[in-house]
Amino acid sequence: MNDKSKEKNLDFEKSLAKLENIIEALEDGELPLNESIKTFEEGVKLTKHCQELLTKAELKIQKLLEKDDGTLDLEDFDDK
């Protein structure tokens, strides 16, 4: 299984947790340069994956809020 298909199998929460671990590892500064670069590349891929998942979720929410006449009834998300 290549990196791309592994990435697509991760849900948002697992992707975000993995991304947080990557950030911690890079901030520690203990990784050798080559490993830092590979880790950074993985982080960029995970960031893109998370962004795609968020975009899909947003589109799904917009679709759920679509009225019968086709207009969107977009509301702010507040803590009610």
Contacts in CASP RR format, 6 or more apart in sequence:
PFRMAT RR
TARGET T0000
AUTHOR 0000-0000-0000
METHOD contacts of the structure
MODEL  1
MNDKSKEKNLDFEKSLAKLENIIEALEDGELPLNESIKTFEEGVKLTKHC
QELLTKAELKIQKLLEKDDGTLDLEDFDDK
3 42 0 8 1.000
3 45 0 8 1.000
7 15 0 8 1.000
7 45 0 8 1.000
7 46 0 8 1.000
7 49 0 8 1.000
8 49 0 8 1.000
10 18 0 8 1.000
10 46 0 8 1.000
10 49 0 8 1.000
11 53 0 8 1.000
12 50 0 8 1.000
12 53 0 8 1.000
12 54 0 8 1.000
12 57 0 8 1.000
15 46 0 8 1.000
15 49 0 8 1.000
15 50 0 8 1.000
15 53 0 8 1.000
16 50 0 8 1.000
18 46 0 8 1.000
19 43 0 8 1.000
19 46 0 8 1.000
19 47 0 8 1.000
19 50 0 8 1.000
22 39 0 8 1.000
22 40 0 8 1.000
22 42 0 8 1.000
22 43 0 8 1.000
22 46 0 8 1.000
25 31 0 8 1.000
25 39 0 8 1.000
26 36 0 8 1.000
26 39 0 8 1.000
26 40 0 8 1.000
29 36 0 8 1.000
31 39 0 8 1.000
62 72 0 8 1.000
62 74 0 8 1.000
65 72 0 8 1.000
65 73 0 8 1.000
65 74 0 8 1.000
65 75 0 8 1.000
66 72 0 8 1.000
66 73 0 8 1.000
67 73 0 8 1.000
END
